[in-house]
Amino acid sequence: MTPAFEKLQKQLKQLPGLGYRSAERIALHLLVEKPAQLPALVIALQEAAGAVRRCERCGNLAETELCGICADERRDGAVVCVVEHVPDLVALERSGAYRGSYHVLHGKLSPIQGVAPDDLNLSGLRARIAAGEVDELILALSNDVEGEATCHYLTEHLPAVAGDHHLKVTRIGFGLPSGGGVLYADSVTLRSALDGRRAYQ
């Protein structure tokens, strides 16, 4: 293969879920089988890179100051579902089981990988809680060691930020397999997990 092809394949392989073979297939598809699609893809990537950013309130994808969920006055802003990544938020929205607001951490605590509290998107969440805007936090994090460590940290530190305002902290877990996350759960499982949430201890 040519140096330019190998460079493209190497970049594609760095994307989540793509191995050597998948990256090779995509590169061949774009360059050989469907080259007419390539210019439109390049333009879409450039436009998205210039327009898409994080919502200033919750960390979701947005093209303005607030994402569509935070800007929707019909949503219950007093109930905040905390998720690790944007795809987790998308999975919960697809289930249709939740009409509150969200907060995206963009990760979870992992001392082994060097992820500390300051590396997570926590400042905005603290501000929302300190302002008395939040009555309940639903922790919808992965059911693994890092997810549990993150839940423990949030439960230990965030209620103090609320001051005299009572902050209820719940954790989804029912219906999610051990070691699994929100992203790969089906709609029925997510609905059961939300309906069966419990106080986090």
C-alpha positions as CSV (number, residue, x, y, z in Angstrom):
1,M,0.0,0.0,0.0
2,T,1.1,3.6,-0.5
3,P,2.4,5.8,2.3
4,A,-0.7,8.0,2.1
5,F,-3.0,5.0,2.4
6,E,-1.0,3.7,5.4
7,K,-1.2,7.1,7.1
8,L,-5.0,7.2,6.6
9,Q,-5.3,3.6,8.0
10,K,-3.2,4.5,11.0
11,Q,-5.4,7.4,11.8
12,L,-8.6,5.4,11.4
13,K,-7.2,2.6,13.6
14,Q,-6.9,5.1,16.5
15,L,-10.7,5.5,16.5
16,P,-12.7,3.6,19.2
17,G,-13.8,0.1,18.1
18,L,-11.7,0.0,15.0
19,G,-8.9,-2.5,14.6
20,Y,-6.4,-3.0,11.8
21,R,-8.9,-4.8,9.5
22,S,-11.7,-2.4,10.1
23,A,-9.5,0.6,9.5
24,E,-8.3,-1.1,6.3
25,R,-11.8,-1.8,5.0
26,I,-12.9,1.8,5.7
27,A,-9.9,3.3,4.0
28,L,-10.4,1.1,0.9
29,H,-14.1,1.9,0.8
30,L,-13.4,5.6,0.8
31,L,-10.5,5.7,-1.5
32,V,-11.3,2.9,-4.0
33,E,-15.0,1.8,-3.8
34,K,-16.8,5.1,-3.0
35,P,-14.3,7.9,-3.6
36,A,-17.2,10.3,-4.4
37,Q,-18.2,10.2,-0.7
38,L,-14.8,11.4,0.6
39,P,-15.2,15.1,-0.1
40,A,-18.6,15.3,1.7
41,L,-17.1,13.4,4.6
42,V,-14.2,15.7,4.9
43,I,-16.5,18.8,4.8
44,A,-18.8,17.3,7.4
45,L,-15.8,16.6,9.7
46,Q,-14.5,20.1,9.3
47,E,-17.9,21.7,9.9
48,A,-18.5,19.6,13.0
49,A,-15.0,20.4,14.4
50,G,-15.7,24.1,14.0
51,A,-19.3,24.1,15.3
52,V,-19.7,21.3,17.9
53,R,-18.5,22.0,21.5
54,R,-19.4,21.1,25.0
55,C,-22.6,22.4,26.6
56,E,-21.5,24.9,29.2
57,R,-24.0,23.5,31.8
58,C,-23.9,19.7,31.4
59,G,-21.0,18.8,29.0
60,N,-23.2,17.3,26.3
61,L,-22.6,18.1,22.6
62,A,-23.9,21.5,21.6
63,E,-23.6,24.1,18.9
64,T,-24.7,27.0,21.2
65,E,-24.1,27.8,24.8
66,L,-26.6,25.2,26.0
67,C,-27.4,21.8,24.4
68,G,-31.0,21.0,23.3
69,I,-31.7,19.2,26.6
70,C,-30.6,21.9,28.9
71,A,-32.4,24.5,26.8
72,D,-35.7,22.5,26.9
73,E,-37.9,24.1,29.6
74,R,-40.0,20.9,29.7
75,R,-37.2,18.9,31.2
76,D,-36.9,18.6,35.0
77,G,-33.7,20.4,35.8
78,A,-33.9,19.5,39.5
79,V,-33.1,15.8,38.7
80,V,-29.7,15.3,37.2
81,C,-28.5,12.0,35.7
82,V,-24.7,11.8,35.9
83,V,-23.1,9.8,33.1
84,E,-19.6,9.0,32.0
85,H,-19.7,9.9,28.4
86,V,-22.0,11.5,25.8
87,P,-22.9,8.0,24.2
88,D,-24.3,7.0,27.6
89,L,-26.6,10.1,27.5
90,V,-27.7,9.2,24.0
91,A,-28.5,5.6,25.1
92,L,-30.7,6.9,28.0
93,E,-32.4,9.4,25.7
94,R,-33.1,6.6,23.2
95,S,-34.8,4.6,25.9
96,G,-37.4,7.4,26.4
97,A,-37.5,6.5,30.1
98,Y,-36.0,9.8,31.5
99,R,-37.2,13.4,31.3
100,G,-34.7,15.1,33.7
101,S,-31.4,16.8,32.9
102,Y,-27.9,15.4,32.6
103,H,-24.3,15.9,33.6
104,V,-21.5,14.3,31.5
105,L,-18.3,13.6,33.5
106,H,-16.3,12.7,30.4
107,G,-14.6,9.9,32.2
108,K,-14.4,8.2,35.6
109,L,-11.9,8.0,38.4
110,S,-9.0,5.7,37.7
111,P,-5.8,6.0,39.7
112,I,-4.1,3.4,37.6
113,Q,-4.7,5.5,34.4
114,G,-4.0,8.7,36.2
115,V,-7.6,10.0,36.1
116,A,-8.2,12.2,39.2
117,P,-11.2,14.3,40.2
118,D,-9.7,17.4,38.6
119,D,-9.7,15.5,35.3
120,L,-13.4,15.1,35.3
121,N,-16.1,17.6,34.4
122,L,-17.1,18.3,37.9
123,S,-16.9,22.1,38.3
124,G,-20.2,22.8,36.5
125,L,-22.0,20.1,38.6
126,R,-20.7,21.6,41.8
127,A,-22.0,25.0,40.7
128,R,-25.4,23.6,39.9
129,I,-25.6,21.9,43.3
130,A,-24.3,24.9,45.2
131,A,-26.9,27.1,43.6
132,G,-29.7,24.9,44.9
133,E,-30.8,23.8,41.4
134,V,-30.5,20.1,42.1
135,D,-32.7,18.0,44.3
136,E,-31.6,14.5,43.1
137,L,-28.5,13.1,41.5
138,I,-28.9,9.8,39.6
139,L,-25.6,8.1,39.3
140,A,-25.7,6.2,36.0
141,L,-22.1,5.1,35.9
142,S,-20.6,1.8,34.9
143,N,-21.0,-1.1,37.2
144,D,-17.2,-1.7,37.6
145,V,-14.4,-0.8,40.0
146,E,-13.8,2.6,38.5
147,G,-17.5,3.4,38.3
148,E,-18.1,2.5,41.9
149,A,-15.0,4.5,43.0
150,T,-16.5,7.5,41.1
151,C,-19.9,7.0,42.7
152,H,-18.3,6.8,46.1
153,Y,-16.4,10.0,45.5
154,L,-19.4,11.9,44.3
155,T,-21.5,10.7,47.3
156,E,-18.9,11.7,49.7
157,H,-18.2,15.2,48.3
158,L,-21.2,16.6,46.5
159,P,-23.8,16.6,49.3
160,A,-21.6,19.0,51.3
161,V,-21.6,21.4,48.4
162,A,-25.4,21.6,48.7
163,G,-25.2,23.2,52.1
164,D,-28.6,23.3,53.8
165,H,-30.4,22.2,50.6
166,H,-31.1,18.4,50.8
167,L,-29.5,16.5,48.0
168,K,-30.8,13.0,47.3
169,V,-28.3,10.7,45.7
170,T,-29.5,7.5,43.9
171,R,-27.7,4.9,41.9
172,I,-29.0,2.9,39.0
173,G,-28.0,-0.8,39.1
174,F,-31.0,-3.0,38.8
175,G,-31.0,-4.6,35.3
176,L,-27.4,-3.7,34.5
177,P,-25.0,-6.6,34.4
178,S,-21.9,-6.6,36.6
179,G,-19.0,-5.0,34.6
180,G,-21.4,-3.5,32.1
181,G,-22.3,0.1,31.3
182,V,-25.2,2.2,30.1
183,L,-24.0,2.4,26.5
184,Y,-24.7,-1.2,25.6
185,A,-27.9,-1.8,27.5
186,D,-31.2,-2.0,25.6
187,S,-34.1,0.3,26.3
188,V,-36.0,-2.1,28.5
189,T,-33.0,-2.7,30.7
190,L,-32.4,1.0,31.0
191,R,-36.0,1.7,31.9
192,S,-35.8,-1.0,34.6
193,A,-32.5,0.4,35.9
194,L,-34.0,3.9,36.2
195,D,-37.2,2.7,37.8
196,G,-35.3,0.5,40.2
197,R,-32.8,3.1,41.4
198,R,-31.9,3.1,45.0
199,A,-30.2,5.3,47.5
200,Y,-26.4,5.0,47.1
201,Q,-24.6,3.9,50.3
